[in-house]
Amino acid sequence: MGLILLAFGLVLIVEGLAYALAPSLIERMLEALRALPEPARRLMGLLCVVSGFVLLWGAYQLGF
């Protein structure tokens, strides 16, 4: 459970920094995402989920 909370906290920090430091870049990224077809957005989401699981598994294997 502690690992999940750690990962969630890190995600919130990174997301918060992106919005705090570059809000106009976030707006442009959202516009680019709107231009993509729905299947491409779903694939991107799935790849992010799988990448996240791989990173968590790797951190767990390293003892973090």
Backbone bond lengths (Angstrom), bond angles and torsions (degrees), N, CA, C in turn:
res aa  C-N    CA-C-N  psi(-1)  N-CA   C-N-CA  omega(-1)  CA-C   N-CA-C  phi
1 M - - - 1.450 - - 1.534 110.84 -
2 G 1.329 115.44 -37.98 1.456 119.31 179.59 1.515 112.55 -62.25
3 L 1.335 116.40 -35.94 1.463 120.94 179.19 1.522 110.85 -65.92
4 I 1.319 116.57 -39.09 1.464 120.67 179.18 1.527 109.99 -65.55
5 L 1.332 116.74 -42.96 1.459 119.69 178.28 1.530 111.23 -64.32
6 L 1.320 116.96 -39.14 1.460 120.93 177.08 1.525 110.63 -61.38
7 A 1.311 116.64 -47.82 1.461 121.09 -179.68 1.525 110.67 -62.37
8 F 1.319 117.21 -43.67 1.461 121.20 -179.93 1.531 110.60 -63.40
9 G 1.315 116.59 -41.82 1.460 120.58 177.50 1.520 112.08 -62.40
10 L 1.319 117.16 -41.29 1.463 120.29 178.55 1.520 111.83 -65.40
11 V 1.327 116.65 -39.08 1.463 120.24 177.16 1.521 110.09 -62.34
12 L 1.329 117.02 -44.21 1.466 120.08 179.53 1.523 111.69 -62.89
13 I 1.325 117.66 -38.17 1.464 120.83 178.31 1.526 110.41 -64.11
14 V 1.322 116.89 -48.15 1.465 120.31 -178.40 1.529 110.59 -64.24
15 E 1.334 117.01 -44.77 1.465 119.98 179.24 1.522 110.65 -63.23
16 G 1.307 116.96 -43.38 1.457 120.32 -179.92 1.520 112.09 -63.21
17 L 1.321 117.11 -40.40 1.467 120.15 177.47 1.526 111.52 -62.94
18 A 1.320 116.31 -40.29 1.469 119.49 179.57 1.525 110.55 -61.57
19 Y 1.326 117.24 -45.30 1.461 120.18 179.73 1.530 111.65 -69.84
20 A 1.319 118.17 -34.35 1.460 121.03 -178.38 1.529 112.16 -75.06
21 L 1.331 117.23 -38.13 1.454 120.40 -173.36 1.529 114.26 -92.86
22 A 1.332 117.35 -27.74 1.466 119.45 -175.22 1.528 111.70 -143.82
23 P 1.327 118.38 62.71 1.470 119.22 -178.50 1.529 113.27 -63.40
24 S 1.334 118.11 -32.80 1.466 119.31 179.70 1.526 110.93 -69.45
25 L 1.321 117.17 -33.47 1.460 120.52 176.80 1.527 110.50 -65.96
26 I 1.318 116.79 -38.71 1.459 121.06 177.44 1.527 109.73 -61.81
27 E 1.322 117.11 -42.63 1.468 120.54 179.35 1.532 111.08 -61.69
28 R 1.335 116.84 -41.67 1.467 119.87 178.99 1.524 111.12 -67.05
29 M 1.336 116.41 -37.59 1.462 119.42 177.84 1.523 110.98 -64.75
30 L 1.327 117.27 -40.30 1.467 120.37 178.19 1.519 111.30 -63.96
31 E 1.329 117.18 -38.88 1.469 120.09 176.67 1.526 110.82 -63.58
32 A 1.328 117.13 -40.70 1.466 120.52 178.36 1.530 110.64 -65.29
33 L 1.327 116.96 -37.89 1.463 120.08 178.27 1.520 111.58 -66.25
34 R 1.330 116.45 -37.57 1.468 119.50 178.06 1.526 111.37 -63.05
35 A 1.322 117.39 -29.51 1.462 121.49 -178.78 1.531 112.10 -75.81
36 L 1.332 117.55 -19.16 1.463 120.17 -179.69 1.519 110.63 -78.02
37 P 1.319 117.53 147.60 1.467 119.52 174.96 1.534 110.57 -68.56
38 E 1.326 115.88 155.51 1.460 121.11 -176.33 1.527 113.30 -57.03
39 P 1.345 120.01 -42.66 1.478 118.39 179.30 1.535 113.09 -60.24
40 A 1.323 116.69 -35.08 1.468 119.81 178.69 1.527 110.21 -67.40
41 R 1.340 116.84 -39.73 1.473 119.84 177.94 1.520 110.71 -65.98
42 R 1.335 117.38 -38.45 1.465 120.40 177.70 1.525 110.65 -63.84
43 L 1.330 116.62 -42.45 1.458 120.50 179.15 1.525 110.90 -63.73
44 M 1.318 116.90 -40.99 1.462 120.12 177.55 1.528 110.73 -62.22
45 G 1.322 116.48 -42.47 1.458 120.28 178.22 1.511 111.92 -62.85
46 L 1.322 116.62 -43.54 1.459 121.07 179.07 1.529 110.89 -63.29
47 L 1.321 116.96 -42.24 1.464 120.42 178.26 1.530 111.30 -63.95
48 C 1.326 117.30 -36.39 1.469 120.22 177.19 1.527 111.05 -66.45
49 V 1.326 116.80 -40.93 1.467 120.27 178.95 1.526 110.34 -63.65
50 V 1.323 116.83 -46.92 1.462 120.67 -179.63 1.531 109.95 -63.48
51 S 1.330 117.31 -42.50 1.465 120.30 178.26 1.522 111.25 -61.63
52 G 1.316 116.63 -40.19 1.457 120.65 178.05 1.516 112.07 -62.76
53 F 1.330 116.42 -43.56 1.457 119.53 177.65 1.527 111.57 -63.42
54 V 1.316 116.67 -39.61 1.468 120.16 178.71 1.529 110.09 -64.16
55 L 1.332 116.96 -42.54 1.464 119.93 178.61 1.532 111.46 -65.02
56 L 1.319 117.03 -42.04 1.470 119.65 177.62 1.520 111.19 -63.94
57 W 1.317 116.86 -41.89 1.468 120.82 179.00 1.531 110.04 -62.73
58 G 1.333 115.89 -43.35 1.460 119.84 179.03 1.522 111.80 -63.48
59 A 1.323 117.95 -41.79 1.446 121.43 178.17 1.537 110.08 -64.19
60 Y 1.315 116.04 -39.60 1.469 120.24 178.89 1.530 110.62 -64.47
61 Q 1.327 116.61 -40.77 1.463 120.85 -179.71 1.532 111.45 -67.08
62 L 1.325 116.48 -29.87 1.455 120.91 178.94 1.533 112.33 -82.33
63 G 1.312 116.52 -7.25 1.456 120.40 176.94 1.508 114.58 94.96
64 F 1.322 117.60 14.36 1.467 119.44 179.21 1.470 107.96 -85.01
